[in-house]
Amino acid sequence: MSITLVAKVKVEDYTKLEATFANRESERVAAGLELKLYRDMDDPNGAVICGTVPSKEAFLAFMTSPEQQEAMKEATIQGPPDLTFLEG
């Protein structure tokens, strides 16, 4: 069963987040992550990433990889994301 993920992040530059997110699509697909990026309408520096992941553990393994950590820096993400995992 897939898990639904909602991740909220703050960014310095949404355009950089958007570009980095697009550039990492093949890596997400290879990890079994089906995610979509949304911009917060009330906060130009806020973003939400929603979608399905194979498991919480698989997502966390992806997020802690050195490549993803570097991508998060490139995307100007400020601090750790606020993660919510949902099942049902």
HELIX and SHEET records of a PDB file:
HELIX    1   1 TYR A   14  ASN A   23  1                                  10    
HELIX    2   2 GLU A   25  ALA A   30  1                                   6    
HELIX    3   3 LYS A   56  MET A   63  1                                   8    
HELIX    4   4 PRO A   66  GLU A   74  1                                   9    
SHEET    1   A 4 GLU A  34  ARG A  39  0                                        
SHEET    2   A 4 GLY A  46  VAL A  53 -1                                        
SHEET    3   A 4 ILE A   3  LYS A  10 -1                                        
SHEET    4   A 4 ASP A  82  LEU A  86 -1                                        
END                                                                             
